[in-house]
Amino acid sequence: MTRASPPPGPGSLTKAQRWLGRDWRLAALFLGPTAVLVGALVLVPIVRSIVTSTTERHGQDTVFVGLDNYLALAGDEQFRTGVVNSFVFTAYAEVFKVVLGLAAALLLHRLRHGRALVTGLLLMPWVVPTVVTAFSWRSLLDPIFGSVNTLLTASGIGPLLAGAHLVDGWPAGWLSDPSLAMPSVILVNVWKGVPFFTVCFLAGLKAIPADQYEAATIDGASAWQRFVHVTLPGLRHVITVTVTLSSIWTFNNFDLIWLLTQGGPGDVTAPYVLVAYSKAILQLQYGAGVAVTLVMLPIIAALVFVLVRMLRQDAGTRPPRRTRAAPWIGPARKALPWAGAAVVTGLLAWASPQIFWKAAVVLGVILLIAAAVGRVVSGLQAHGGRRASSLVSGWGSGVALAGLLAFVLGPLYWIAVTAFKSEGQVVTREHDLWPTPWTLEQFGALFTNQPFGRWYLNTLLVSAASTAVALICAALGGYALARLRFRGAQGFTVTVLLTYVMPGALLFIPLYQLLIGVRLADSMWSLVLTYPTFTLPFATWLLAGYFASIPAELEEAALVDGCTRVQAFRQVVLPLAKPGLLAVALFTLTNAWNEFLFAFVFITKDEYKTLPVGMQSMIAGDVVPQGQLAAASLLVSIPVVVMYAFGQRFLTEGLTAGAVKG
């Protein structure tokens, strides 16, 4: 039996290897493509944006103005409104996503049969493109043709809402009324984000040892006490990471708000990203637009710092504590979240009093119903009615799960049935819930009146090309970070993670300037080159974790048998990493398929538009072809849903091995 030779000792290493690491040459080769793309498309644009923020455009000339762009923001009412809107939108959305996501995860965790099916259904809002989300809810919330007002009027709830001053007048203009537009946009964001929270919390619940619940039950703890003292502490890290990551996405959201309201009515829903877009792209004041995004950089950096710290703690890389903490630090740390929550609550109540008390009413009703059901179950258990308590608990869970599924699948069902209605049925509101007869009229009009086929082909080509680039670079870079020994590996890993959470709001302006400079604007190459900015970092980070989970002994055996490092990577590691590679391919393909901001800014010609931007251009003023948009939404969603349905197992395995072990 052949033994593997021991690793070379310090004396056998060259001076360069001792200084840069044993595998620095191969690491440079493998990390080169990732380093070039990340450096050229993320780091350089950020540095360039800092320089641009100190300039101002006068005609064809660019003039250095120092800090004038930043100082001007202090008196800019549009900027102040955008910042407040971003905070309000993020805070309310995150609160409801945490509450509903945790409730859904608890329901699914207790479900014995059909959990995979229900979880797959709950994932639908997260899977479907944002453009489909926006158009489905715009159709539902339409004051004249939407089903929300119709159902609320028929049930008598709508007039009650108007009587309680929860809405201003009836029928309600959900997206056109200044007092209702922001709550409606928050509702749609919650609808799309709850599945992400549910999946993350469900994974966290599975990781909590069952013996902790058994010990608490033996000690006489009630269901509420077990939730407070076992469930919440067990989910602390998961909640922190999930909320932080989601907050970064929500705070920098552009596409959903633009597609729903375009920041209106007035500026009541305009986030700071839309303010930056207006200044830089519409007014061609790049310096002022970049200054808007850079002012928000400290807030984003703080969220990124929390996220990176939590992920490094979960990965076991937290540095040991060398000094004993002062006795007041422990209580202070426990009180800090409550103090922060109190401050945020006060600011929200001051900034948006109408939204605050309306959200408090809705959240209070949800919590009261949950508390009442839990109280009844606990009372029955205390009086020995185990069977009755199980029956009440089962019925309560079933009703809650049915309500959750109705909330999740309702907009998608509306899109599906509207796509098969005739134009007459759409306009006259006949047979709303079931087309009579079913027809393909909207699909025919879509391809006849719009260059939809061209948009579809453009999206397919851009998504496939950007996925191939990201997959090749991520496989090489992830392997180097997981297996090769070289100086700076940890720093490069952190840089990759930072570039992943770096929002597109900070990049679209300098990238737009870069594309204009190299004459690639208004071409599909602009999207193929820029899409790796948000797909490559995550793909590299995930594959690094997945490669680390593959036993190193298998690769060492191949090296003993005479394989080179590259041959071992190609013949041994890559075949074993198939689930991770498929997960990365699925992730990058769907992100490229659904991307809106870059395509919206970089492409203006119809022949180069992708599906999300093309569908948005179908709306001309107040004329909204609801039937054609429904048909387009269905055709856009089907490929993504099919890919997730067939690749769900690989996605789960790849994300678990990569994101958790990495």
Secondary structure as the mmCIF struct_conf table of DSSP 4:
data_model
#
loop_
_struct_conf.conf_type_id
_struct_conf.id
_struct_conf.beg_label_comp_id
_struct_conf.beg_label_asym_id
_struct_conf.beg_label_seq_id
_struct_conf.end_label_comp_id
_struct_conf.end_label_asym_id
_struct_conf.end_label_seq_id
HELX_LH_PP_P HELX_LH_PP_P1 THR A 2 PRO A 8
HELX_RH_3T_P HELX_RH_3T_P1 PRO A 10 SER A 12
BEND BEND1 LEU A 13 LEU A 13
HELX_RH_AL_P HELX_RH_AL_P1 LYS A 15 LEU A 20
TURN_TY1_P TURN_TY1_P1 ARG A 22 ASP A 23
HELX_RH_AL_P HELX_RH_AL_P2 TRP A 24 VAL A 38
HELX_RH_PI_P HELX_RH_PI_P1 GLY A 39 LEU A 43
HELX_RH_AL_P HELX_RH_AL_P3 VAL A 44 THR A 52
TURN_TY1_P TURN_TY1_P2 SER A 53 THR A 54
STRN STRN1 THR A 55 HIS A 58
TURN_TY1_P TURN_TY1_P3 GLY A 59 GLN A 60
STRN STRN2 ASP A 61 PHE A 64
TURN_TY1_P TURN_TY1_P4 GLY A 66 LEU A 67
HELX_RH_AL_P HELX_RH_AL_P4 ASP A 68 LEU A 73
TURN_TY1_P TURN_TY1_P5 ALA A 74 GLY A 75
HELX_RH_AL_P HELX_RH_AL_P5 GLU A 77 ARG A 110
BEND BEND2 HIS A 113 GLY A 114
HELX_RH_AL_P HELX_RH_AL_P6 ARG A 115 LEU A 122
TURN_TY1_P TURN_TY1_P6 LEU A 123 LEU A 123
HELX_RH_AL_P HELX_RH_AL_P7 MET A 124 VAL A 127
BEND BEND3 VAL A 128 VAL A 128
HELX_RH_AL_P HELX_RH_AL_P8 THR A 130 LEU A 140
TURN_TY1_P TURN_TY1_P7 LEU A 141 LEU A 141
TURN_TY1_P TURN_TY1_P8 PRO A 143 PHE A 145
HELX_RH_AL_P HELX_RH_AL_P9 SER A 147 SER A 155
TURN_TY1_P TURN_TY1_P9 GLY A 156 GLY A 156
HELX_RH_AL_P HELX_RH_AL_P10 ILE A 157 GLY A 163
TURN_TY1_P TURN_TY1_P10 ALA A 164 HIS A 165
BEND BEND4 LEU A 166 PRO A 171
TURN_TY1_P TURN_TY1_P11 TRP A 174 SER A 176
BEND BEND5 ASP A 177 ASP A 177
TURN_TY1_P TURN_TY1_P12 PRO A 178 LEU A 180
HELX_RH_AL_P HELX_RH_AL_P11 ALA A 181 ALA A 207
BEND BEND6 ILE A 208 ILE A 208
HELX_RH_AL_P HELX_RH_AL_P12 ALA A 210 ILE A 218
TURN_TY1_P TURN_TY1_P13 ASP A 219 GLY A 220
HELX_RH_AL_P HELX_RH_AL_P13 ALA A 223 ARG A 226
HELX_RH_PI_P HELX_RH_PI_P2 PHE A 227 THR A 231
HELX_RH_AL_P HELX_RH_AL_P14 LEU A 232 GLY A 234
TURN_TY1_P TURN_TY1_P14 LEU A 235 LEU A 235
HELX_RH_AL_P HELX_RH_AL_P15 ARG A 236 PHE A 251
TURN_TY1_P TURN_TY1_P15 ASN A 252 ASN A 252
HELX_RH_AL_P HELX_RH_AL_P16 ASP A 255 LEU A 260
TURN_TY1_P TURN_TY1_P16 THR A 261 GLY A 263
BEND BEND7 PRO A 265 PRO A 265
TURN_TY1_P TURN_TY1_P17 GLY A 266 THR A 269
HELX_RH_AL_P HELX_RH_AL_P17 TYR A 272 TYR A 277
HELX_RH_PI_P HELX_RH_PI_P3 SER A 278 LEU A 282
BEND BEND8 GLN A 283 GLN A 283
HELX_RH_AL_P HELX_RH_AL_P18 TYR A 286 VAL A 295
TURN_TY1_P TURN_TY1_P18 MET A 296 MET A 296
HELX_RH_AL_P HELX_RH_AL_P19 LEU A 297 ASP A 314
TURN_TY1_P TURN_TY1_P19 ALA A 315 GLY A 316
HELX_LH_PP_P HELX_LH_PP_P2 ARG A 318 ARG A 321
BEND BEND9 THR A 323 THR A 323
HELX_LH_PP_P HELX_LH_PP_P3 ARG A 324 ALA A 326
TURN_TY1_P TURN_TY1_P20 PRO A 327 TRP A 328
HELX_RH_AL_P HELX_RH_AL_P20 ILE A 329 ALA A 351
HELX_RH_AL_P HELX_RH_AL_P21 PRO A 353 ALA A 382
TURN_TY1_P TURN_TY1_P21 HIS A 383 GLY A 384
HELX_RH_AL_P HELX_RH_AL_P22 ARG A 386 THR A 418
TURN_TY1_P TURN_TY1_P22 ALA A 419 PHE A 420
BEND BEND10 LYS A 421 LYS A 421
HELX_RH_AL_P HELX_RH_AL_P23 GLU A 423 THR A 428
TURN_TY1_P TURN_TY1_P23 ARG A 429 ARG A 429
BEND BEND11 HIS A 431 TRP A 434
BEND BEND12 THR A 436 PRO A 437
HELX_RH_AL_P HELX_RH_AL_P24 GLU A 441 ASN A 449
BEND BEND13 GLN A 450 GLN A 450
HELX_RH_AL_P HELX_RH_AL_P25 PHE A 452 ARG A 483
TURN_TY1_P TURN_TY1_P24 ARG A 487 GLY A 488
HELX_RH_AL_P HELX_RH_AL_P26 ALA A 489 VAL A 501
BEND BEND14 MET A 502 MET A 502
HELX_RH_3T_P HELX_RH_3T_P2 GLY A 504 LEU A 506
TURN_TY1_P TURN_TY1_P25 LEU A 507 LEU A 507
HELX_RH_AL_P HELX_RH_AL_P27 PHE A 508 GLY A 517
TURN_TY1_P TURN_TY1_P26 VAL A 518 ARG A 519
TURN_TY1_P TURN_TY1_P27 ALA A 521 ASP A 522
BEND BEND15 SER A 523 SER A 523
HELX_RH_AL_P HELX_RH_AL_P28 MET A 524 THR A 530
TURN_TY1_P TURN_TY1_P28 TYR A 531 TYR A 531
HELX_RH_AL_P HELX_RH_AL_P29 PRO A 532 SER A 549
BEND BEND16 ILE A 550 ILE A 550
HELX_RH_AL_P HELX_RH_AL_P30 ALA A 552 VAL A 560
TURN_TY1_P TURN_TY1_P29 ASP A 561 GLY A 562
HELX_RH_AL_P HELX_RH_AL_P31 ARG A 565 ALA A 568
HELX_RH_PI_P HELX_RH_PI_P4 PHE A 569 VAL A 573
HELX_RH_AL_P HELX_RH_AL_P32 LEU A 574 LEU A 576
TURN_TY1_P TURN_TY1_P30 ALA A 577 ALA A 577
HELX_RH_AL_P HELX_RH_AL_P33 LYS A 578 ASN A 594
HELX_RH_AL_P HELX_RH_AL_P34 LEU A 597 PHE A 602
BEND BEND17 LYS A 605 LYS A 605
HELX_RH_3T_P HELX_RH_3T_P3 ASP A 606 TYR A 608
HELX_RH_AL_P HELX_RH_AL_P35 LEU A 611 SER A 617
TURN_TY1_P TURN_TY1_P31 MET A 618 MET A 618
STRN STRN3 ALA A 620 ALA A 620
TURN_TY1_P TURN_TY1_P32 GLY A 621 ASP A 622
STRN STRN4 VAL A 623 VAL A 623
HELX_RH_AL_P HELX_RH_AL_P36 GLN A 626 LEU A 655
HELX_RH_PI_P HELX_RH_PI_P5 THR A 656 VAL A 660
TURN_TY1_P TURN_TY1_P33 LYS A 661 LYS A 661
#
